[in-house]
Amino acid sequence: MIKKSLRNTISINIGAFVLVYILELLSGWTFKHRYDTVFSYYLWGLSFTIPIMVVIWINHFILIPYLLDKKRYFFYVFLLIGSLFFGAYLKNYANVNWPDIAKMFSYLIYSTGTGMAAFFLRRNMITQRENAEKEKLQKEMELNYLKEQVNPHFLFNSLNSIYSLSRQQSQETPDLVMQLSELMRYQLESSKKETVLLKEELEFIENYVLLEEKRLSKRCTVEFLIEGDFSGLRISPMLLIPFVENAIKHGAQSTNEQSRIDISATIKKAILNFDVVNSKPSMVVDTIRKGLGLENVKRRLKLLYPNSHKLEINDTENVYYVNLSVDLNVQQ
């Protein structure tokens, strides 16, 4: 990495030297006939390029990093003027002529200012690229952490359902264990991917709802409506299931009263609208521990779809309503 950075620095500076040299030759192109030979004309261009680049290199590699960046402004200005005078003198060292030195000094002020503008522009671009890379790495690390939280959370809720049925000595328990294993297989495989087919994700949710319906018996009515063309559309895995889990946990699961859960997924112009509405029990038991599921999915939405999602949650006296709108074009 260090060798690559050094090579880039060397190549950039060689390129800058060649560019300045070409510009100097072009600036004297109209009076090149004054020189006896072409070689002497090229030497003239080199006599200007060398002092210009010496001043620029001194400024870029010594004065800026060791003085300007450390806010030693007085010493920076003092030594910069000194380096400009040194460059002007270097150009006329063979024939010391103070008027010519003054002209060269003024010319070096212009060329150094131009070089500094290019230097700070390039450094700003490098800084922005490094910050973008750091932000991307941080985002990936945080998303991986959030995905790791989804696995145990989903497994814990599902095992609770199986445990409840086993206590009732239900004959369906073995089939539900097999069904749970299929759900877990999908969840583990999908967690390794950035996106999955939306159709597969909705099928996963539908199978999970069927499992929960069997556990909740007849005291909960679940409606799952899917509308629109979902072919080819993809979504981040396990992004929708927390809303369904939340509806079951804080709706039907928390009461023996008759309850209802309505789930709908509609697609229009690659925009998914996912609605979950669950009835709330008349007697609500306050819990101290706040669930991780909704907080997790809110954070993932901000990271994955920062400017292309809208989440509305309405908690009324009798109904808990969630509406999520996601533009799936973002990750196509």
C-alpha positions as YAML, in Angstrom:
chain: A
units: angstrom
residues:
- id: 1
  name: MET
  ca: [0.00, 0.00, 0.00]
- id: 2
  name: ILE
  ca: [2.85, 2.37, 0.91]
- id: 3
  name: LYS
  ca: [4.77, 1.48, -2.27]
- id: 4
  name: LYS
  ca: [1.64, 2.11, -4.35]
- id: 5
  name: SER
  ca: [1.12, 5.51, -2.70]
- id: 6
  name: LEU
  ca: [4.80, 6.40, -3.30]
- id: 7
  name: ARG
  ca: [4.54, 5.39, -6.95]
- id: 8
  name: ASN
  ca: [1.43, 7.52, -7.36]
- id: 9
  name: THR
  ca: [3.16, 10.52, -5.78]
- id: 10
  name: ILE
  ca: [6.23, 10.14, -8.00]
- id: 11
  name: SER
  ca: [4.17, 9.71, -11.17]
- id: 12
  name: ILE
  ca: [1.99, 12.74, -10.33]
- id: 13
  name: ASN
  ca: [5.03, 14.95, -9.75]
- id: 14
  name: ILE
  ca: [6.75, 13.77, -12.91]
- id: 15
  name: GLY
  ca: [3.54, 14.53, -14.78]
- id: 16
  name: ALA
  ca: [3.37, 17.99, -13.18]
- id: 17
  name: PHE
  ca: [6.99, 18.69, -14.16]
- id: 18
  name: VAL
  ca: [6.34, 17.67, -17.77]
- id: 19
  name: LEU
  ca: [3.13, 19.75, -17.89]
- id: 20
  name: VAL
  ca: [4.85, 22.89, -16.57]
- id: 21
  name: TYR
  ca: [7.73, 22.35, -19.01]
- id: 22
  name: ILE
  ca: [5.33, 22.06, -21.97]
- id: 23
  name: LEU
  ca: [3.45, 25.18, -20.85]
- id: 24
  name: GLU
  ca: [6.72, 27.13, -20.63]
- id: 25
  name: LEU
  ca: [7.73, 26.02, -24.13]
- id: 26
  name: LEU
  ca: [4.33, 27.04, -25.49]
- id: 27
  name: SER
  ca: [4.55, 30.44, -23.81]
- id: 28
  name: GLY
  ca: [7.82, 31.15, -25.66]
- id: 29
  name: TRP
  ca: [6.78, 29.51, -28.93]
- id: 30
  name: THR
  ca: [6.28, 32.83, -30.75]
- id: 31
  name: PHE
  ca: [9.86, 33.97, -30.18]
- id: 32
  name: LYS
  ca: [11.71, 30.66, -30.42]
- id: 33
  name: HIS
  ca: [13.39, 32.00, -33.59]
- id: 34
  name: ARG
  ca: [15.56, 34.18, -31.35]
- id: 35
  name: TYR
  ca: [17.50, 31.10, -30.24]
- id: 36
  name: ASP
  ca: [20.38, 29.77, -32.27]
- id: 37
  name: THR
  ca: [19.27, 26.13, -32.01]
- id: 38
  name: VAL
  ca: [16.20, 24.15, -31.00]
- id: 39
  name: PHE
  ca: [18.26, 22.68, -28.16]
- id: 40
  name: SER
  ca: [18.93, 26.12, -26.68]
- id: 41
  name: TYR
  ca: [15.18, 26.84, -26.88]
- id: 42
  name: TYR
  ca: [14.46, 23.67, -24.90]
- id: 43
  name: LEU
  ca: [17.11, 24.66, -22.37]
- id: 44
  name: TRP
  ca: [15.39, 28.03, -21.99]
- id: 45
  name: GLY
  ca: [12.12, 26.26, -21.13]
- id: 46
  name: LEU
  ca: [13.96, 24.05, -18.65]
- id: 47
  name: SER
  ca: [15.57, 27.09, -16.98]
- id: 48
  name: PHE
  ca: [12.07, 28.31, -16.09]
- id: 49
  name: THR
  ca: [10.57, 24.92, -15.23]
- id: 50
  name: ILE
  ca: [13.23, 23.89, -12.70]
- id: 51
  name: PRO
  ca: [12.91, 26.90, -10.32]
- id: 52
  name: ILE
  ca: [9.11, 26.80, -10.58]
- id: 53
  name: MET
  ca: [8.98, 23.11, -9.64]
- id: 54
  name: VAL
  ca: [11.61, 23.50, -6.90]
- id: 55
  name: VAL
  ca: [9.48, 26.18, -5.22]
- id: 56
  name: ILE
  ca: [6.30, 24.11, -5.65]
- id: 57
  name: TRP
  ca: [7.96, 20.97, -4.20]
- id: 58
  name: ILE
  ca: [9.41, 22.88, -1.25]
- id: 59
  name: ASN
  ca: [5.98, 24.35, -0.58]
- id: 60
  name: HIS
  ca: [4.06, 21.08, -0.97]
- id: 61
  name: PHE
  ca: [6.37, 18.63, 0.79]
- id: 62
  name: ILE
  ca: [7.94, 20.81, 3.49]
- id: 63
  name: LEU
  ca: [6.20, 24.12, 4.16]
- id: 64
  name: ILE
  ca: [2.54, 23.03, 3.97]
- id: 65
  name: PRO
  ca: [2.74, 19.78, 6.01]
- id: 66
  name: TYR
  ca: [5.23, 21.03, 8.64]
- id: 67
  name: LEU
  ca: [4.14, 24.66, 9.00]
- id: 68
  name: LEU
  ca: [0.78, 25.55, 7.39]
- id: 69
  name: ASP
  ca: [-1.04, 22.39, 8.55]
- id: 70
  name: LYS
  ca: [0.33, 22.93, 12.06]
- id: 71
  name: LYS
  ca: [-0.92, 26.54, 12.05]
- id: 72
  name: ARG
  ca: [2.53, 28.09, 12.17]
- id: 73
  name: TYR
  ca: [1.44, 30.81, 9.77]
- id: 74
  name: PHE
  ca: [4.19, 33.37, 10.40]
- id: 75
  name: PHE
  ca: [7.01, 30.90, 9.74]
- id: 76
  name: TYR
  ca: [5.12, 29.53, 6.73]
- id: 77
  name: VAL
  ca: [4.75, 32.95, 5.07]
- id: 78
  name: PHE
  ca: [8.33, 33.89, 5.94]
- id: 79
  name: LEU
  ca: [9.84, 30.70, 4.51]
- id: 80
  name: LEU
  ca: [7.51, 30.71, 1.48]
- id: 81
  name: ILE
  ca: [8.73, 34.20, 0.55]
- id: 82
  name: GLY
  ca: [12.26, 32.97, 1.10]
- id: 83
  name: SER
  ca: [11.72, 29.98, -1.20]
- id: 84
  name: LEU
  ca: [10.22, 32.27, -3.86]
- id: 85
  name: PHE
  ca: [13.27, 34.52, -3.66]
- id: 86
  name: PHE
  ca: [15.50, 31.42, -3.82]
- id: 87
  name: GLY
  ca: [13.70, 30.23, -6.96]
- id: 88
  name: ALA
  ca: [13.97, 33.65, -8.59]
- id: 89
  name: TYR
  ca: [17.68, 33.82, -7.78]
- id: 90
  name: LEU
  ca: [18.17, 30.25, -9.04]
- id: 91
  name: LYS
  ca: [16.76, 31.27, -12.39]
- id: 92
  name: ASN
  ca: [19.20, 34.18, -12.73]
- id: 93
  name: TYR
  ca: [22.22, 32.80, -10.82]
- id: 94
  name: ALA
  ca: [24.42, 32.87, -13.94]
- id: 95
  name: ASN
  ca: [23.76, 36.56, -14.50]
- id: 96
  name: VAL
  ca: [22.50, 38.30, -11.36]
- id: 97
  name: ASN
  ca: [20.10, 41.01, -12.49]
- id: 98
  name: TRP
  ca: [17.80, 42.39, -9.81]
- id: 99
  name: PRO
  ca: [15.05, 43.62, -12.16]
- id: 100
  name: ASP
  ca: [14.92, 40.14, -13.73]
- id: 101
  name: ILE
  ca: [14.92, 38.55, -10.27]
- id: 102
  name: ALA
  ca: [11.97, 40.78, -9.29]
- id: 103
  name: LYS
  ca: [10.08, 39.74, -12.43]
- id: 104
  name: MET
  ca: [10.79, 36.08, -11.77]
- id: 105
  name: PHE
  ca: [9.74, 36.54, -8.13]
- id: 106
  name: SER
  ca: [6.35, 37.90, -9.27]
- id: 107
  name: TYR
  ca: [5.99, 35.07, -11.77]
- id: 108
  name: LEU
  ca: [6.73, 32.49, -9.06]
- id: 109
  name: ILE
  ca: [4.03, 33.99, -6.83]
- id: 110
  name: TYR
  ca: [1.51, 33.29, -9.59]
- id: 111
  name: SER
  ca: [2.77, 29.78, -10.38]
- id: 112
  name: THR
  ca: [3.01, 28.84, -6.69]
- id: 113
  name: GLY
  ca: [-0.53, 30.07, -6.07]
- id: 114
  name: THR
  ca: [-1.76, 27.97, -9.00]
- id: 115
  name: GLY
  ca: [0.16, 24.97, -7.69]
- id: 116
  name: MET
  ca: [-1.30, 25.43, -4.21]
- id: 117
  name: ALA
  ca: [-4.82, 25.53, -5.65]
- id: 118
  name: ALA
  ca: [-4.18, 22.26, -7.48]
- id: 119
  name: PHE
  ca: [-2.58, 20.77, -4.35]
- id: 120
  name: PHE
  ca: [-5.51, 21.59, -2.04]
- id: 121
  name: LEU
  ca: [-8.03, 20.48, -4.67]
- id: 122
  name: ARG
  ca: [-6.31, 17.11, -5.00]
- id: 123
  name: ARG
  ca: [-5.95, 16.72, -1.22]
- id: 124
  name: ASN
  ca: [-9.62, 17.54, -0.76]
- id: 125
  name: MET
  ca: [-10.57, 14.89, -3.32]
- id: 126
  name: ILE
  ca: [-8.36, 12.31, -1.58]
- id: 127
  name: THR
  ca: [-9.84, 13.22, 1.83]
- id: 128
  name: GLN
  ca: [-13.38, 12.90, 0.48]
- id: 129
  name: ARG
  ca: [-12.58, 9.52, -1.06]
- id: 130
  name: GLU
  ca: [-11.00, 8.26, 2.18]
- id: 131
  name: ASN
  ca: [-13.98, 9.50, 4.21]
- id: 132
  name: ALA
  ca: [-16.37, 7.79, 1.79]
- id: 133
  name: GLU
  ca: [-14.41, 4.53, 2.12]
- id: 134
  name: LYS
  ca: [-14.42, 4.80, 5.92]
- id: 135
  name: GLU
  ca: [-18.16, 5.54, 5.92]
- id: 136
  name: LYS
  ca: [-18.80, 2.55, 3.65]
- id: 137
  name: LEU
  ca: [-16.72, 0.28, 5.88]
- id: 138
  name: GLN
  ca: [-18.51, 1.54, 9.00]
- id: 139
  name: LYS
  ca: [-21.86, 1.02, 7.31]
- id: 140
  name: GLU
  ca: [-20.95, -2.57, 6.35]
- id: 141
  name: MET
  ca: [-19.76, -3.33, 9.88]
- id: 142
  name: GLU
  ca: [-22.95, -1.91, 11.40]
- id: 143
  name: LEU
  ca: [-25.19, -3.77, 8.95]
- id: 144
  name: ASN
  ca: [-23.39, -7.04, 9.69]
- id: 145
  name: TYR
  ca: [-23.91, -6.44, 13.40]
- id: 146
  name: LEU
  ca: [-27.62, -5.75, 12.85]
- id: 147
  name: LYS
  ca: [-27.98, -8.87, 10.72]
- id: 148
  name: GLU
  ca: [-26.37, -10.95, 13.47]
- id: 149
  name: GLN
  ca: [-29.01, -9.62, 15.87]
- id: 150
  name: VAL
  ca: [-31.85, -10.70, 13.56]
- id: 151
  name: ASN
  ca: [-30.93, -14.41, 13.68]
- id: 152
  name: PRO
  ca: [-31.28, -15.03, 17.43]
- id: 153
  name: HIS
  ca: [-34.26, -12.67, 17.70]
- id: 154
  name: PHE
  ca: [-36.24, -14.53, 15.04]
- id: 155
  name: LEU
  ca: [-35.20, -17.94, 16.40]
- id: 156
  name: PHE
  ca: [-36.25, -16.97, 19.93]
- id: 157
  name: ASN
  ca: [-39.73, -15.92, 18.78]
- id: 158
  name: SER
  ca: [-40.19, -19.04, 16.65]
- id: 159
  name: LEU
  ca: [-39.06, -21.41, 19.40]
- id: 160
  name: ASN
  ca: [-41.55, -19.77, 21.73]
- id: 161
  name: SER
  ca: [-44.28, -20.74, 19.28]
- id: 162
  name: ILE
  ca: [-43.12, -24.37, 19.11]
- id: 163
  name: TYR
  ca: [-42.75, -24.55, 22.87]
- id: 164
  name: SER
  ca: [-46.31, -23.30, 23.35]
- id: 165
  name: LEU
  ca: [-47.67, -26.00, 21.04]
- id: 166
  name: SER
  ca: [-45.59, -28.72, 22.65]
- id: 167
  name: ARG
  ca: [-47.07, -27.87, 26.04]
- id: 168
  name: GLN
  ca: [-50.51, -28.38, 24.51]
- id: 169
  name: GLN
  ca: [-49.28, -31.78, 23.29]
- id: 170
  name: SER
  ca: [-50.38, -30.87, 19.80]
- id: 171
  name: GLN
  ca: [-50.00, -33.57, 17.15]
- id: 172
  name: GLU
  ca: [-48.88, -30.89, 14.72]
- id: 173
  name: THR
  ca: [-45.73, -30.15, 16.71]
- id: 174
  name: PRO
  ca: [-43.38, -32.40, 14.62]
- id: 175
  name: ASP
  ca: [-44.64, -30.80, 11.38]
- id: 176
  name: LEU
  ca: [-44.19, -27.34, 12.84]
- id: 177
  name: VAL
  ca: [-40.64, -28.16, 13.90]
- id: 178
  name: MET
  ca: [-39.93, -29.16, 10.30]
- id: 179
  name: GLN
  ca: [-41.60, -25.99, 9.07]
- id: 180
  name: LEU
  ca: [-39.48, -23.94, 11.46]
- id: 181
  name: SER
  ca: [-36.32, -25.63, 10.20]
- id: 182
  name: GLU
  ca: [-37.24, -24.57, 6.65]
- id: 183
  name: LEU
  ca: [-37.79, -21.02, 7.81]
- id: 184
  name: MET
  ca: [-34.46, -20.99, 9.61]
- id: 185
  name: ARG
  ca: [-32.69, -22.42, 6.57]
- id: 186
  name: TYR
  ca: [-34.02, -19.59, 4.42]
- id: 187
  name: GLN
  ca: [-33.12, -17.02, 7.04]
- id: 188
  name: LEU
  ca: [-29.54, -18.26, 7.41]
- id: 189
  name: GLU
  ca: [-29.01, -18.42, 3.64]
- id: 190
  name: SER
  ca: [-30.57, -15.03, 2.97]
- id: 191
  name: SER
  ca: [-28.54, -13.34, 5.71]
- id: 192
  name: LYS
  ca: [-25.40, -13.98, 3.64]
- id: 193
  name: LYS
  ca: [-26.82, -11.96, 0.74]
- id: 194
  name: GLU
  ca: [-27.18, -8.23, 0.28]
- id: 195
  name: THR
  ca: [-30.57, -8.63, -1.42]
- id: 196
  name: VAL
  ca: [-33.09, -11.40, -2.07]
- id: 197
  name: LEU
  ca: [-36.07, -11.69, -4.39]
- id: 198
  name: LEU
  ca: [-39.04, -9.86, -2.91]
- id: 199
  name: LYS
  ca: [-41.27, -12.78, -3.90]
- id: 200
  name: GLU
  ca: [-39.17, -15.17, -1.78]
- id: 201
  name: GLU
  ca: [-39.19, -12.78, 1.16]
- id: 202
  name: LEU
  ca: [-42.98, -12.53, 1.08]
- id: 203
  name: GLU
  ca: [-43.29, -16.32, 0.84]
- id: 204
  name: PHE
  ca: [-41.09, -16.58, 3.91]
- id: 205
  name: ILE
  ca: [-43.37, -14.16, 5.80]
- id: 206
  name: GLU
  ca: [-46.46, -16.08, 4.65]
- id: 207
  name: ASN
  ca: [-45.02, -19.37, 5.95]
- id: 208
  name: TYR
  ca: [-44.13, -17.73, 9.24]
- id: 209
  name: VAL
  ca: [-47.69, -16.40, 9.58]
- id: 210
  name: LEU
  ca: [-49.10, -19.90, 8.89]
- id: 211
  name: LEU
  ca: [-46.91, -21.29, 11.66]
- id: 212
  name: GLU
  ca: [-48.11, -18.65, 14.10]
- id: 213
  name: GLU
  ca: [-51.74, -19.14, 13.09]
- id: 214
  name: LYS
  ca: [-51.57, -22.79, 14.14]
- id: 215
  name: ARG
  ca: [-50.19, -21.82, 17.53]
- id: 216
  name: LEU
  ca: [-52.71, -19.05, 18.11]
- id: 217
  name: SER
  ca: [-55.53, -21.42, 17.19]
- id: 218
  name: LYS
  ca: [-58.89, -19.76, 16.53]
- id: 219
  name: ARG
  ca: [-58.45, -16.66, 18.68]
- id: 220
  name: CYS
  ca: [-56.60, -14.73, 15.96]
- id: 221
  name: THR
  ca: [-57.63, -14.04, 12.37]
- id: 222
  name: VAL
  ca: [-54.79, -13.27, 9.98]
- id: 223
  name: GLU
  ca: [-55.27, -11.85, 6.49]
- id: 224
  name: PHE
  ca: [-52.31, -11.62, 4.12]
- id: 225
  name: LEU
  ca: [-52.91, -9.76, 0.83]
- id: 226
  name: ILE
  ca: [-50.35, -9.48, -1.99]
- id: 227
  name: GLU
  ca: [-50.98, -7.28, -5.03]
- id: 228
  name: GLY
  ca: [-48.87, -6.16, -7.98]
- id: 229
  name: ASP
  ca: [-46.06, -7.48, -10.15]
- id: 230
  name: PHE
  ca: [-43.12, -8.51, -7.94]
- id: 231
  name: SER
  ca: [-41.08, -10.26, -10.63]
- id: 232
  name: GLY
  ca: [-37.41, -9.31, -10.61]
- id: 233
  name: LEU
  ca: [-37.68, -6.96, -7.64]
- id: 234
  name: ARG
  ca: [-35.20, -7.42, -4.80]
- id: 235
  name: ILE
  ca: [-35.06, -6.27, -1.20]
- id: 236
  name: SER
  ca: [-32.70, -6.50, 1.75]
- id: 237
  name: PRO
  ca: [-33.37, -9.80, 3.58]
- id: 238
  name: MET
  ca: [-35.34, -10.00, 6.85]
- id: 239
  name: LEU
  ca: [-36.39, -6.36, 6.56]
- id: 240
  name: LEU
  ca: [-40.17, -6.90, 6.76]
- id: 241
  name: ILE
  ca: [-40.53, -9.77, 9.23]
- id: 242
  name: PRO
  ca: [-39.93, -7.66, 12.40]
- id: 243
  name: PHE
  ca: [-43.18, -5.75, 11.75]
- id: 244
  name: VAL
  ca: [-45.12, -9.03, 11.56]
- id: 245
  name: GLU
  ca: [-43.40, -10.40, 14.66]
- id: 246
  name: ASN
  ca: [-44.22, -7.21, 16.52]
- id: 247
  name: ALA
  ca: [-47.91, -7.45, 15.51]
- id: 248
  name: ILE
  ca: [-48.15, -11.01, 16.78]
- id: 249
  name: LYS
  ca: [-46.20, -10.42, 19.96]
- id: 250
  name: HIS
  ca: [-48.02, -7.28, 21.09]
- id: 251
  name: GLY
  ca: [-51.37, -8.21, 19.57]
- id: 252
  name: ALA
  ca: [-52.65, -11.78, 19.54]
- id: 253
  name: GLN
  ca: [-49.92, -13.27, 21.70]
- id: 254
  name: SER
  ca: [-50.45, -10.85, 24.57]
- id: 255
  name: THR
  ca: [-54.14, -11.65, 25.12]
- id: 256
  name: ASN
  ca: [-56.71, -14.42, 25.15]
- id: 257
  name: GLU
  ca: [-59.25, -12.12, 23.52]
- id: 258
  name: GLN
  ca: [-60.24, -12.45, 19.89]
- id: 259
  name: SER
  ca: [-57.77, -10.49, 17.78]
- id: 260
  name: ARG
  ca: [-56.98, -9.68, 14.16]
- id: 261
  name: ILE
  ca: [-53.89, -9.02, 12.06]
- id: 262
  name: ASP
  ca: [-54.07, -7.60, 8.52]
- id: 263
  name: ILE
  ca: [-50.94, -7.69, 6.36]
- id: 264
  name: SER
  ca: [-50.75, -6.31, 2.84]
- id: 265
  name: ALA
  ca: [-47.91, -5.95, 0.36]
- id: 266
  name: THR
  ca: [-48.57, -3.95, -2.81]
- id: 267
  name: ILE
  ca: [-46.15, -2.92, -5.50]
- id: 268
  name: LYS
  ca: [-46.47, -0.01, -7.93]
- id: 269
  name: LYS
  ca: [-43.63, 1.21, -10.16]
- id: 270
  name: ALA
  ca: [-41.06, -0.66, -8.04]
- id: 271
  name: ILE
  ca: [-42.32, 1.02, -4.86]
- id: 272
  name: LEU
  ca: [-43.33, -1.42, -2.15]
- id: 273
  name: ASN
  ca: [-46.04, -0.50, 0.31]
- id: 274
  name: PHE
  ca: [-46.08, -2.89, 3.26]
- id: 275
  name: ASP
  ca: [-48.89, -2.47, 5.81]
- id: 276
  name: VAL
  ca: [-49.36, -4.34, 9.07]
- id: 277
  name: VAL
  ca: [-52.39, -3.62, 11.26]
- id: 278
  name: ASN
  ca: [-53.06, -5.49, 14.47]
- id: 279
  name: SER
  ca: [-55.78, -5.10, 17.06]
- id: 280
  name: LYS
  ca: [-54.68, -4.33, 20.61]
- id: 281
  name: PRO
  ca: [-56.01, -6.08, 23.73]
- id: 282
  name: SER
  ca: [-58.25, -4.12, 26.06]
- id: 283
  name: MET
  ca: [-55.87, -4.83, 28.94]
- id: 284
  name: VAL
  ca: [-52.27, -3.94, 28.07]
- id: 285
  name: VAL
  ca: [-49.41, -5.04, 30.31]
- id: 286
  name: ASP
  ca: [-46.51, -2.58, 30.26]
- id: 287
  name: THR
  ca: [-43.12, -4.20, 29.75]
- id: 288
  name: ILE
  ca: [-39.86, -2.67, 30.89]
- id: 289
  name: ARG
  ca: [-37.71, -4.36, 28.26]
- id: 290
  name: LYS
  ca: [-38.00, -2.73, 24.85]
- id: 291
  name: GLY
  ca: [-37.91, -5.12, 21.89]
- id: 292
  name: LEU
  ca: [-34.90, -5.09, 19.59]
- id: 293
  name: GLY
  ca: [-36.80, -5.95, 16.41]
- id: 294
  name: LEU
  ca: [-38.31, -2.58, 15.49]
- id: 295
  name: GLU
  ca: [-35.27, -0.55, 16.55]
- id: 296
  name: ASN
  ca: [-33.10, -2.88, 14.51]
- id: 297
  name: VAL
  ca: [-35.19, -2.57, 11.36]
- id: 298
  name: LYS
  ca: [-35.44, 1.23, 11.70]
- id: 299
  name: ARG
  ca: [-31.66, 1.46, 11.80]
- id: 300
  name: ARG
  ca: [-31.27, -0.88, 8.83]
- id: 301
  name: LEU
  ca: [-33.74, 1.18, 6.81]
- id: 302
  name: LYS
  ca: [-31.73, 4.34, 7.49]
- id: 303
  name: LEU
  ca: [-28.53, 2.63, 6.36]
- id: 304
  name: LEU
  ca: [-29.88, 0.75, 3.34]
- id: 305
  name: TYR
  ca: [-32.54, 3.14, 2.05]
- id: 306
  name: PRO
  ca: [-31.54, 6.52, 3.53]
- id: 307
  name: ASN
  ca: [-33.55, 8.72, 1.15]
- id: 308
  name: SER
  ca: [-35.93, 6.21, -0.38]
- id: 309
  name: HIS
  ca: [-38.14, 4.91, 2.40]
- id: 310
  name: LYS
  ca: [-40.94, 6.22, 4.58]
- id: 311
  name: LEU
  ca: [-42.02, 4.54, 7.80]
- id: 312
  name: GLU
  ca: [-45.21, 5.52, 9.59]
- id: 313
  name: ILE
  ca: [-46.25, 3.97, 12.91]
- id: 314
  name: ASN
  ca: [-49.56, 4.87, 14.54]
- id: 315
  name: ASP
  ca: [-50.27, 3.50, 18.00]
- id: 316
  name: THR
  ca: [-53.93, 4.13, 18.88]
- id: 317
  name: GLU
  ca: [-56.04, 2.84, 21.71]
- id: 318
  name: ASN
  ca: [-57.38, -0.17, 19.80]
- id: 319
  name: VAL
  ca: [-55.09, -0.58, 16.79]
- id: 320
  name: TYR
  ca: [-51.37, -0.62, 16.06]
- id: 321
  name: TYR
  ca: [-50.67, 0.41, 12.46]
- id: 322
  name: VAL
  ca: [-47.42, 0.22, 10.48]
- id: 323
  name: ASN
  ca: [-46.96, 1.47, 6.94]
- id: 324
  name: LEU
  ca: [-43.61, 1.10, 5.19]
- id: 325
  name: SER
  ca: [-42.95, 2.50, 1.73]
- id: 326
  name: VAL
  ca: [-39.67, 1.54, 0.03]
- id: 327
  name: ASP
  ca: [-38.35, 2.42, -3.41]
- id: 328
  name: LEU
  ca: [-36.79, -0.87, -4.52]
- id: 329
  name: ASN
  ca: [-35.06, 0.76, -7.49]
- id: 330
  name: VAL
  ca: [-32.30, 1.76, -5.06]
- id: 331
  name: GLN
  ca: [-30.85, -1.75, -4.81]
- id: 332
  name: GLN
  ca: [-31.76, -3.12, -8.21]
...
